[in-house]
Amino acid sequence: MTRHLRIQCSRQNLQQVRDFVRDFLLAAHGNEVLVNQVVLAVDEVVANFIIHANEEDASQYLDLLMQLRDHNLDVEIEDHSNTLFLPSNVAPSPDMSEYIRQGRKGGMGMALVSRIMDKVVFFERNSHTICHLTKQLG
């Protein structure tokens, strides 16, 4: 099963992304907890592309490709902007007590994505940034 979605780089489209991922996974996999985890992970990556890579420029767009084969989920998010956005493929696990002590907010998203998904890889293809997420479902 494969589905594709294209969105403009606006925070207003994050709900559309969450609905797209949820609908795709619920059609194929009934575990609501797992579905919500993957929705959260994809939402975080897409939000990072929209906010940090594209500065919420609605003239830019992202493509999401979701494929499910034999309980293996592959999600590919492609940023079509002219700027490469290649964060580290390994998000550090933050020291939570220090994080709380400092009163920090934000910056936990990619660590969470790395914990939810089995594999998270950022790379460049045809001058575009790609994030590939993999998850074994059941």
Salt bridges, closest charged atoms under 4 A:
ASP43 OD1 - ARG18 NH1 2.86
GLU56 OE2 - ARG11 NE 2.95
ASP63 OD1 - HIS4 NE2 3.01
ASP63 OD1 - ARG6 NE 2.81
ASP63 OD2 - HIS80 NE2 2.54
ASP74 OD2 - ARG69 NH2 3.35
ASP74 OD1 - HIS132 NE2 2.98
GLU76 OE2 - ARG125 NH2 2.55
GLU76 OE1 - HIS132 ND1 3.65
GLU78 OE2 - HIS128 ND1 2.80
GLU98 OE2 - ARG101 NH2 2.53
